[in-house]
């Protein structure tokens, strides 16, 4: 009788653990969804503030962008880069900008991007009339990169600061 009971317990245990795993999986998906919404909101606010010429670039940098190795040269480079994006945004209606995630990109565009161990769920690609305006990578609630570069025939990758 004891072997039958043991067999019954062992045959049911995978069902019990599977049933317990589902709520955790749903909870994780909800957290990822919440994080994605927060990241998208951050990116939209960043673009909105950047497009407003009254907002100083150094303030935008400190509010939105993570700089791991700060230096005067780095800040100068980032401000010039932000100014270029701002100039590009001036000729566009912000409401017409499409915010696409990595998974929403066509396969032909994705094959040219090397995520390099970065979370592709945190990558955003901004398009205006089917033309790329800028690419943004979010990490820990701040923008880690707004620079997607490609050297020669190599794949494009995000440069963090």
N, C-alpha and C positions, 0 to 999 in steps of 0.2 A: 504494500500500500504506500509506503514512503516514497519509492521511486516514482510512482504515478503522481504523487503530490508535487514532487520536485520537478518532474516534467511539465506539469500544469503551470507551475510558477514561472519556470524558465520560458515557456511558450507565450505567456501573457506579458512578461516584463518588457519586451520591446514595444508593445502597444502602449503600455503605461508611460514609458519614457518618451515615446513619440508624441503622445497626447500632451505631455507636459512641455514639450519643446515648442509647440505651436504658439502659445501666448507670448513666449519670449521672442520668437521670431517676429510676430506681429508688432510687438513693442519696439524691437530694433528697427523694423521698417518704418514705424511711425516716427521714431527718433531721427532716422535718416531723412525722412520726408520733411520733418520740421527743420532740420539742419539745412536742407536744400532750399527751403523757402526763406530761411534767414540769410543764407548766402546770396540768393538771388536778390533779396531786398537790399542787402549791403551793396551789391554791384550796381543796382539801379540808383540807389542814393549817391553812390560815388560818381556815376556818370552825370546825374542831375547837378550835383554840386560842382563838378569839374566844368560843365558847360556854362555855369554862371560865372561870368568874368569878374564879378565883385568878390568872389571867394579867392583868397590868396592861395597860391600853389603850395606854399610851405604848410599852411593850415590843413589843406587837403591831405598832404603827405602824412602829417602827424596824426590826423584823425582816422585815416583809412588804410595806410600802407605800413606793413611790417618791414623794418630795415634792421637786419641782423648785424651787419658790419658798417655802422655809420661812420661817415667821413665827409668832409666838406666837398670833396670831389664826387662822392656818391650822391649827396643831396643835390648838387648842381646838375648831375646827369639826370636824376629822377625828375627834377623840376623842368628841365628842357624836354624830356620825354612827355611829361604831363602837358606841357604847353603845345607840343605837336598834336596830341590827342585832342586838346581843347580846340585848336584851330580847325581840326578835322570835324569836330562836332558842331562848330559854328555854322556850317553850311547845311546842317541836317535838322530835321524835325525830330526831337527826342521821342515823340510818341510813335514814330515810324521805325524806331530801332527794334530789331528782333534780338532777343536774348536766347541763344541756343546752348544747350549742354553738349558735352562731348558725344553722348549717345544719340543726340538728334542730328548730328552732322552726317552728310552723305559719306558713304564708304570711301569714295575717292579722296575726300579731304582728310579723313581719319588716318588713312594709310601713310600720310606725310607727317604725322605728329607722333613723336616719341614721348609717352607719358613719364618715363624715367622714374618709376616707383611712386609717382604722385597719384593721388586719388582723382580719377577721371570724373567722379561725381562733383568735384569742386572746380571744374574747368568750365568757363563760360566764354562764348564766342559771340561778339556783337556784330550784327549785320544791318546794313541800311541798303535797301534795294538790291539785295543779293550780293553785296560787296562787304567784305570784312572790314570793320572799323577798328576793332582792337580785340585782344584776347586777354582774359583775366583768370588768374588762379587764386582761389581763396583758401586760407589755411588758418585754423584757430580763430575764426571770427574777424580776420583782417585780410586785406589783399596782400598776397605774398609776391605776386608778379602781374604786371600788365604788359610784359614783354615776351613775345613768342618769336624766337629767332631761328634761322636756318643758315647754316654755313655751307655754301656750295651745293653739292648734291646730297648732303646729309639731311636727315629728318629734322623737322622743326621741334624745338623744345622750349619750355618755359625757363626763364632766367629769374631766380629769386634774388632778393637784395640783402 
